[in-house]
Every structure is written in structure tokens, then in C-alpha cells.
Amino acid sequence: EVKLVESGGGLVQPGGSLILSCAASGLAASYYTMSWVRQSPGKGLEWVSAVKNGGGPSIYNNRVKGRFTVSRDNAKNTVLLQMNNLKPEGTAVYYCAHSWGLVRWGSWGQGTQVIVSS
């Protein structure tokens, strides 16, 4: 059974930082494109960032580029999302998901809540 478990969310002030973690089991995350996707209150899903299998640069939504960094820890089968200079519009549930090249999507985690507020 494939399982993705996100953690690291919480309440942070605008301008603050958080690191989200996605622990994978039942699959080798390094073989897949691993993405972060968020859903703000009352809105649809928004793709945030992805780290590709096989190397190559990570990719980002323009709204987070320069502030967020996605990375892998293959030894721990984990994907991380470093979020800096958070803005109130970053308030959302953040999900981790695996896909085949962002075309065919596989499993999703249960999400972790991030609230950016003073």
C-alpha cells in the first residue's frame, strides 16, 4: 500500500518560515515526480512545486518561486518543502502527491495545514 504522510504545518507569522515533510512508504519516491499541491479555504487545488525523478531542476509555481525550495532525502524516502517569507495567501492545506511526470497522478497524502497570520 502506498502511503504519503505530510507533517510540519502550523501557524506562522507573515515573513516567517516553515519546513514541510512528506514521508513516503510503499514506493520509492526517488522514482517518481513528487509534488506539493495546496488548497486555500474556499478555493481549488493549486500546484506549488515538484521535484522530478532522474534529476533535473525542480519546478515552481511563479507565486512561490524564489521563496520555496523543494528537495528530496532519498535515504529517508522523504520530500521536503522549505517555505520562506510566507505570505497570508499561503494559508492552505498542503498536500504531497506522486505522479508520472505531472501527467498521471498517483497517491496523495492527507495534507498538513499551514496558517499564515499575525
VMD Tcl script that draws the C-alpha trace (Angstrom):
set ca {
  {0.00 0.00 0.00}
  {1.34 3.41 -0.99}
  {1.18 5.97 1.78}
  {2.27 9.62 1.86}
  {2.24 11.40 5.21}
  {2.76 15.15 5.44}
  {3.91 16.96 8.55}
  {5.36 20.29 9.62}
  {2.41 22.58 9.18}
  {1.32 25.13 11.74}
  {0.74 28.78 12.48}
  {3.39 31.23 11.32}
  {3.54 34.99 11.05}
  {3.86 36.70 7.68}
  {7.51 36.69 6.66}
  {8.17 33.54 8.65}
  {9.36 30.12 7.55}
  {8.21 26.51 7.78}
  {9.56 23.20 6.52}
  {7.02 20.64 5.38}
  {7.92 16.99 5.16}
  {6.34 14.18 3.15}
  {7.27 10.67 4.27}
  {6.62 8.00 1.66}
  {6.08 4.31 2.19}
  {5.12 1.58 -0.24}
  {7.02 3.29 -3.05}
  {10.48 4.65 -3.73}
  {9.82 8.36 -4.02}
  {13.03 8.84 -5.98}
  {11.46 7.00 -8.93}
  {8.61 9.49 -9.29}
  {7.92 13.16 -9.74}
  {6.93 14.30 -6.27}
  {4.77 17.41 -5.98}
  {3.38 19.75 -3.40}
  {-0.15 20.98 -4.06}
  {-2.15 23.33 -1.84}
  {-5.77 24.25 -1.32}
  {-6.69 27.57 0.24}
  {-10.01 27.99 2.03}
  {-12.84 28.13 -0.48}
  {-10.56 27.65 -3.47}
  {-9.46 24.85 -5.73}
  {-6.24 22.92 -5.80}
  {-3.11 24.85 -6.75}
  {0.09 23.08 -7.78}
  {3.05 24.56 -5.88}
  {6.25 22.74 -6.74}
  {7.72 19.47 -7.97}
  {10.96 17.58 -7.85}
  {11.44 15.31 -10.81}
  {12.72 11.76 -10.87}
  {16.01 11.24 -12.66}
  {17.45 14.62 -11.69}
  {16.97 17.94 -13.40}
  {15.90 21.22 -11.85}
  {12.93 21.42 -9.57}
  {10.00 23.47 -10.82}
  {7.85 26.03 -9.05}
  {4.64 27.97 -9.38}
  {5.56 31.59 -10.11}
  {3.71 32.62 -6.98}
  {6.27 30.84 -4.78}
  {9.40 30.93 -6.93}
  {12.35 32.37 -5.04}
  {10.71 31.73 -1.66}
  {10.05 27.96 -1.62}
  {12.56 25.17 -2.15}
  {11.66 21.53 -2.74}
  {14.16 18.75 -2.11}
  {14.48 15.02 -1.58}
  {16.10 12.94 1.13}
  {16.32 9.62 -0.66}
  {17.85 7.86 2.33}
  {14.70 8.68 4.32}
  {12.34 8.35 1.32}
  {11.14 11.87 2.14}
  {10.37 15.04 0.21}
  {10.76 18.42 1.88}
  {9.32 21.85 1.13}
  {11.21 24.76 2.66}
  {8.91 27.78 2.71}
  {10.43 31.19 3.41}
  {8.92 34.66 3.53}
  {5.44 33.22 3.86}
  {2.51 35.41 2.92}
  {-1.09 35.32 4.17}
  {-2.17 33.89 0.81}
  {-0.03 30.89 1.65}
  {-2.67 29.81 4.15}
  {-3.79 26.43 2.85}
  {-3.76 22.71 3.33}
  {-0.59 21.43 1.68}
  {-0.66 18.02 0.07}
  {2.13 15.78 -1.15}
  {1.44 13.68 -4.24}
  {3.34 11.44 -6.60}
  {2.93 11.36 -10.34}
  {4.39 10.15 -13.55}
  {5.75 13.37 -14.99}
  {2.84 15.54 -13.70}
  {0.63 13.78 -16.25}
  {-0.74 10.75 -14.45}
  {-1.27 11.25 -10.75}
  {-0.98 8.57 -8.12}
  {-1.38 8.72 -4.37}
  {-1.93 11.81 -2.25}
  {-1.31 12.40 1.43}
  {-3.88 13.61 3.90}
  {-2.45 17.14 3.97}
  {-0.96 19.44 6.57}
  {-2.48 22.80 7.48}
  {-0.44 25.98 7.18}
  {-1.85 29.23 8.54}
  {-0.02 32.47 7.84}
  {-1.37 35.15 10.11}
  {-0.28 37.78 12.57}
}
mol new
graphics top color blue
foreach p $ca { graphics top sphere $p radius 0.5 }
foreach p [lrange $ca 0 end-1] q [lrange $ca 1 end] { graphics top cylinder $p $q radius 0.2 }
display resetview
